[in-house]
């Protein structure tokens, strides 16, 4: 006679089966998590060895790029920006607020910093020459030089965002999928939360830098260095470079314009210095730092809101690890124990703009508090000899390998876009020209931002490889007739040629 197991005899087997399946799922999840983590945090020192993300490479030829430069008057340093841009094949930029004057005595630049916001927003709202998914770069006018091609810029934009989105998943967990969080806008990054004050929303909610904790050896994130901020890792927003899709930037600048009208004479939670009055006296950087801080505050709110079993299984912490802003401990990014400007948790995500930072200087190297982090290097020459010259005790250990990044080599020679008779010159290969290189990070940035020692715009000009070919570059630009390049557009569809923007009295400085 057949014997059928009773319900009581089946129950232990069922428990064992369920338990086994649970452990298998957990095990696979942990394996997958640790494998994804390993991929997400693969050593950034070796990025130049990677073949590149196929999706980012494919996007290069599918993407239209626009460059916006708020500039109200001619200057030889604007011409240096235009020359380096044109030589490398960037589209002629659009100058915003050209000819405007600013004279509000209590605002930075008479109000020109805040005027950047309104001028850029007007273009983003009114232009019909750009689609919503076109990429737009907004950059400072008088202290930035280009040294790598636009194709590299576009590839790095997409690759950096893919890397950042993997990092968001590790940091924010389930909230990323639940709230649709992703990075689409990239700002420059610097070593100080400035001009914002530490106790305000523009500083304390910002997550710790992803850069290695030994970047400057045992001096990292201390006041030991060439100045008080020299040995800190890049962590804070710099508004001299902003890049993203037109539609996303339009939403961001709309919020910035709204905040610009809300600035108060006496800002609440000022430290008593009145340094924050009128939004730090009309600082666009301070304003964007507040927007970024509000975004990161709400991201932590969302992370806690959605924190659940899946995050626990993947060993994601319930509370972020404490970090320091300079010497101040941030034990909780939502409610640090020191006196601070309170945030307000919100139900949805009205403060989400997809903002991320260029921590690794892939896009732009800030020179402020970083002048000795970088050098011009000719990669076919002796690397150690070039790197070690004039290095001092507090400088970072050099991580330069001497190998050029694949994305630099992928898109042709330095003078590819200029019709000159210099095809056999020392600019026919990238390892023949001096390239400004971050020694600490083994990075060749696309642009150099001289926001530190402004005099470097003069004494370093001859180090720029484009300057050495300036006459050929300008000659090719101005002799192309109706197809002339090297000038700049105006929002009303007017065009300012090189010869008008850069008159002969600038020649001595430009051509040397």
TAMO-V830370 format. One record per residue. N is the residue number from 1. RES is the residue in one letter. OMEGA is omega in degrees with one decimal (NA if undefined). Layout:
BEGIN
N&RES&OMEGA / N&RES&OMEGA
END
This chain:
BEGIN
1&X&-178.6 / 2&X&178.3 / 3&X&179.7 / 4&X&179.8 / 5&X&177.2 / 6&X&178.5 / 7&X&-178.3 / 8&X&-178.8 / 9&X&179.5 / 10&X&-170.9 / 11&X&179.6 / 12&X&178.6 / 13&X&179.8 / 14&X&178.7 / 15&X&-179.1 / 16&X&-180.0 / 17&X&-179.8 / 18&X&179.8 / 19&X&179.5 / 20&X&178.0 / 21&X&179.5 / 22&X&-179.7 / 23&X&178.5 / 24&X&179.0 / 25&X&178.8 / 26&X&-178.9 / 27&X&178.5 / 28&X&179.0 / 29&X&-178.9 / 30&X&178.1 / 31&X&179.1 / 32&X&-179.5 / 33&X&-177.1 / 34&X&177.0 / 35&X&177.6 / 36&X&178.3 / 37&X&-179.4 / 38&X&179.7 / 39&X&-176.1 / 40&X&-176.5 / 41&X&177.1 / 42&X&-171.5 / 43&X&179.7 / 44&X&177.7 / 45&X&-174.1 / 46&X&-177.4 / 47&X&-177.2 / 48&X&179.1 / 49&X&-176.1 / 50&X&-177.4 / 51&X&-177.7 / 52&X&178.4 / 53&X&-177.9 / 54&X&-178.7 / 55&X&179.8 / 56&X&179.0 / 57&X&179.6 / 58&X&-175.9 / 59&X&-175.4 / 60&X&-177.6 / 61&X&-179.2 / 62&X&-170.7 / 63&X&173.9 / 64&X&-174.4 / 65&X&175.2 / 66&X&179.6 / 67&X&178.9 / 68&X&179.2 / 69&X&172.4 / 70&X&-177.8 / 71&X&-175.8 / 72&X&-179.4 / 73&X&179.4 / 74&X&-179.7 / 75&X&-179.7 / 76&X&179.8 / 77&X&171.4 / 78&X&179.4 / 79&X&176.4 / 80&X&175.9 / 81&X&-178.8 / 82&X&-178.8 / 83&X&-178.6 / 84&X&178.5 / 85&X&-176.4 / 86&X&-178.6 / 87&X&-176.0 / 88&X&175.4 / 89&X&175.3 / 90&X&175.0 / 91&X&176.7 / 92&X&-176.6 / 93&X&170.1 / 94&X&177.7 / 95&X&-178.7 / 96&X&-179.4 / 97&X&-179.0 / 98&X&178.5 / 99&X&179.7 / 100&X&175.3 / 101&X&-176.1 / 102&X&-174.7 / 103&X&175.3 / 104&X&-165.9 / 105&X&-177.2 / 106&X&178.9 / 107&X&178.7 / 108&X&179.7 / 109&X&-178.2 / 110&X&-177.5 / 111&X&-176.6 / 112&X&-178.7 / 113&X&177.3 / 114&X&179.5 / 115&X&174.5 / 116&X&-175.2 / 117&X&-178.2 / 118&X&-178.9 / 119&X&178.9 / 120&X&179.5 / 121&X&179.0 / 122&X&178.8 / 123&X&-178.1 / 124&X&-179.0 / 125&X&-169.2 / 126&X&-174.8 / 127&X&174.1 / 128&X&-176.9 / 129&X&-178.0 / 130&X&174.0 / 131&X&-176.6 / 132&X&-179.5 / 133&X&172.5 / 134&X&177.0 / 135&X&-178.9 / 136&X&173.3 / 137&X&171.5 / 138&X&-174.0 / 139&X&175.7 / 140&X&-169.8 / 141&X&-161.9 / 142&X&-177.7 / 143&X&-179.7 / 144&X&175.1 / 145&X&173.0 / 146&X&173.5 / 147&X&177.4 / 148&X&-168.7 / 149&X&-179.9 / 150&X&177.5 / 151&X&177.8 / 152&X&178.1 / 153&X&-177.3 / 154&X&178.9 / 155&X&-179.1 / 156&X&177.7 / 157&X&-176.8 / 158&X&-180.0 / 159&X&179.5 / 160&X&179.0 / 161&X&176.6 / 162&X&176.9 / 163&X&-177.9 / 164&X&-179.5 / 165&X&172.7 / 166&X&178.1 / 167&X&177.4 / 168&X&-179.8 / 169&X&179.3 / 170&X&-175.5 / 171&X&-172.1 / 172&X&173.4 / 173&X&-173.9 / 174&X&-178.2 / 175&X&-178.2 / 176&X&-180.0 / 177&X&-177.1 / 178&X&-175.8 / 179&X&179.8 / 180&X&-176.9 / 181&X&175.9 / 182&X&178.2 / 183&X&175.2 / 184&X&-178.0 / 185&X&-178.5 / 186&X&171.7 / 187&X&168.7 / 188&X&-177.3 / 189&X&-179.4 / 190&X&-171.7 / 191&X&-178.9 / 192&X&168.0 / 193&X&-172.0 / 194&X&5.1 / 195&X&-175.0 / 196&X&179.8 / 197&X&-170.2 / 198&X&-174.2 / 199&X&-176.6 / 200&X&-173.6 / 201&X&178.3 / 202&X&-176.1 / 203&X&-165.3 / 204&X&178.5 / 205&X&-173.9 / 206&X&-178.5 / 207&X&179.9 / 208&X&178.6 / 209&X&175.6 / 210&X&-179.6 / 211&X&-176.7 / 212&X&-177.8 / 213&X&177.8 / 214&X&-175.3 / 215&X&177.0 / 216&X&-177.9 / 217&X&-178.9 / 218&X&178.8 / 219&X&-175.1 / 220&X&179.2 / 221&X&174.0 / 222&X&178.1 / 223&X&177.2 / 224&X&-179.0 / 225&X&-179.0 / 226&X&167.8 / 227&X&-172.1 / 228&X&-175.6 / 229&X&-172.1 / 230&X&-173.0 / 231&X&176.1 / 232&X&175.7 / 233&X&177.8 / 234&X&-175.9 / 235&X&-167.5 / 236&X&-176.6 / 237&X&169.8 / 238&X&-171.7 / 239&X&178.2 / 240&X&177.8 / 241&X&176.8 / 242&X&-177.7 / 243&X&176.6 / 244&X&176.9 / 245&X&-177.3 / 246&X&-176.6 / 247&X&-179.1 / 248&X&177.1 / 249&X&178.7 / 250&X&177.8 / 251&X&179.6 / 252&X&-177.5 / 253&X&173.7 / 254&X&176.4 / 255&X&179.7 / 256&X&178.9 / 257&X&177.4 / 258&X&179.7 / 259&X&-178.8 / 260&X&179.6 / 261&X&-177.0 / 262&X&-175.9 / 263&X&-177.8 / 264&X&178.2 / 265&X&179.5 / 266&X&-177.1 / 267&X&178.3 / 268&X&-179.9 / 269&X&169.0 / 270&X&-177.3 / 271&X&180.0 / 272&X&-179.3 / 273&X&-173.3 / 274&X&176.6 / 275&X&-177.7 / 276&X&179.9 / 277&X&179.1 / 278&X&-176.8 / 279&X&179.5 / 280&X&176.2 / 281&X&173.4 / 282&X&179.3 / 283&X&175.9 / 284&X&179.5 / 285&X&178.0 / 286&X&-178.6 / 287&X&178.4 / 288&X&176.7 / 289&X&176.7 / 290&X&178.8 / 291&X&177.9 / 292&X&178.5 / 293&X&177.4 / 294&X&176.9 / 295&X&-176.5 / 296&X&174.8 / 297&X&-178.2 / 298&X&175.8 / 299&X&177.3 / 300&X&174.3 / 301&X&-179.3 / 302&X&179.0 / 303&X&-179.5 / 304&X&-180.0 / 305&X&-174.2 / 306&X&-178.1 / 307&X&-176.2 / 308&X&-174.1 / 309&X&-179.1 / 310&X&178.5 / 311&X&177.8 / 312&X&178.5 / 313&X&-179.0 / 314&X&172.9 / 315&X&175.3 / 316&X&-174.3 / 317&X&177.3 / 318&X&178.8 / 319&X&179.3 / 320&X&176.8 / 321&X&177.0 / 322&X&175.0 / 323&X&-179.5 / 324&X&165.0 / 325&X&-170.4 / 326&X&-180.0 / 327&X&-175.8 / 328&X&-179.2 / 329&X&171.6 / 330&X&-176.2 / 331&X&177.3 / 332&X&-176.5 / 333&X&176.7 / 334&X&-176.7 / 335&X&-179.7 / 336&X&-172.4 / 337&X&177.3 / 338&X&178.3 / 339&X&-173.4 / 340&X&174.4 / 341&X&-176.6 / 342&X&171.6 / 343&X&-179.6 / 344&X&177.6 / 345&X&-177.5 / 346&X&-171.7 / 347&X&-178.3 / 348&X&-179.2 / 349&X&-179.3 / 350&X&-178.6 / 351&X&-178.6 / 352&X&-179.6 / 353&X&178.6 / 354&X&-176.6 / 355&X&170.6 / 356&X&-175.8 / 357&X&178.0 / 358&X&-174.4 / 359&X&-172.3 / 360&X&179.7 / 361&X&173.8 / 362&X&-175.1 / 363&X&-173.0 / 364&X&177.4 / 365&X&172.9 / 366&X&179.2 / 367&X&-179.1 / 368&X&-175.9 / 369&X&-174.5 / 370&X&-172.3 / 371&X&-176.5 / 372&X&177.2 / 373&X&-171.3 / 374&X&176.1 / 375&X&170.5 / 376&X&-176.4 / 377&X&170.9 / 378&X&-166.7 / 379&X&176.1 / 380&X&-178.9 / 381&X&-178.4 / 382&X&-175.5 / 383&X&-178.7 / 384&X&-179.5 / 385&X&178.9 / 386&X&-175.3 / 387&X&-170.1 / 388&X&-178.9 / 389&X&176.3 / 390&X&175.4 / 391&X&-177.2 / 392&X&-170.2 / 393&X&-172.1 / 394&X&179.6 / 395&X&-178.9 / 396&X&170.4 / 397&X&179.1 / 398&X&176.7 / 399&X&-179.0 / 400&X&-178.8 / 401&X&-177.6 / 402&X&179.1 / 403&X&179.1 / 404&X&178.8 / 405&X&180.0 / 406&X&-177.9 / 407&X&176.0 / 408&X&-176.4 / 409&X&-169.5 / 410&X&-166.4 / 411&X&172.6 / 412&X&-172.8 / 413&X&-177.4 / 414&X&-175.8 / 415&X&-177.0 / 416&X&-173.2 / 417&X&-176.5 / 418&X&177.6 / 419&X&179.9 / 420&X&176.1 / 421&X&-174.3 / 422&X&-177.1 / 423&X&178.2 / 424&X&-176.4 / 425&X&-179.8 / 426&X&174.6 / 427&X&-178.3 / 428&X&177.8 / 429&X&-177.4 / 430&X&179.5 / 431&X&177.1 / 432&X&-174.0 / 433&X&177.2 / 434&X&-179.0 / 435&X&179.6 / 436&X&-169.6 / 437&X&173.4 / 438&X&-175.8 / 439&X&-177.1 / 440&X&-171.7 / 441&X&-175.8 / 442&X&-177.1 / 443&X&170.1 / 444&X&-177.2 / 445&X&178.6 / 446&X&-177.8 / 447&X&174.5 / 448&X&-179.2 / 449&X&-177.9 / 450&X&179.1 / 451&X&175.0 / 452&X&177.6 / 453&X&-177.8 / 454&X&179.5 / 455&X&179.0 / 456&X&177.1 / 457&X&176.3 / 458&X&-171.6 / 459&X&175.3 / 460&X&-173.9 / 461&X&-179.0 / 462&X&177.4 / 463&X&-179.4 / 464&X&-176.5 / 465&X&179.3 / 466&X&-178.3 / 467&X&-177.0 / 468&X&179.3 / 469&X&-172.0 / 470&X&-177.4 / 471&X&178.6 / 472&X&-179.3 / 473&X&-178.8 / 474&X&178.3 / 475&X&178.6 / 476&X&-177.6 / 477&X&-169.9 / 478&X&-179.4 / 479&X&179.5 / 480&X&175.4 / 481&X&-177.2 / 482&X&179.2 / 483&X&-178.0 / 484&X&178.2 / 485&X&176.6 / 486&X&176.3 / 487&X&-178.2 / 488&X&176.1 / 489&X&170.3 / 490&X&-176.8 / 491&X&-179.2 / 492&X&-180.0 / 493&X&171.4 / 494&X&-178.6 / 495&X&176.7 / 496&X&-178.8 / 497&X&178.2 / 498&X&-175.5 / 499&X&177.3 / 500&X&-179.5 / 501&X&-172.5 / 502&X&-176.1 / 503&X&-175.8 / 504&X&-179.5 / 505&X&175.5 / 506&X&-170.8 / 507&X&-175.8 / 508&X&179.9 / 509&X&-176.1 / 510&X&-172.9 / 511&X&-178.8 / 512&X&NA
END
